[in-house]
């Protein structure tokens, strides 16, 4: 699981425990909402400069691995 990893953190003190990109207050759900709306990763990063492109790519890669692992 990604929770409390170098990619995602979740603690009651930050955003009430909502999963956020590690070291930020930006909820992971915000990225998913951007992508769902057809926005690009670069659009997301422009709006949330505290999140790095490396964090976004790492999150998507890990989520993809976990999804494939569940389906396989």
Secondary structure as GFF3:
##gff-version 3
##sequence-region A 1 72
A	DSSP	beta_strand	8	9	.	.	.	ID=ss1
A	DSSP	three_ten_helix	15	17	.	.	.	ID=ss2
A	DSSP	beta_strand	20	21	.	.	.	ID=ss3
A	DSSP	alpha_helix	28	36	.	.	.	ID=ss4
A	DSSP	alpha_helix	41	47	.	.	.	ID=ss5
A	DSSP	alpha_helix	53	71	.	.	.	ID=ss6
###
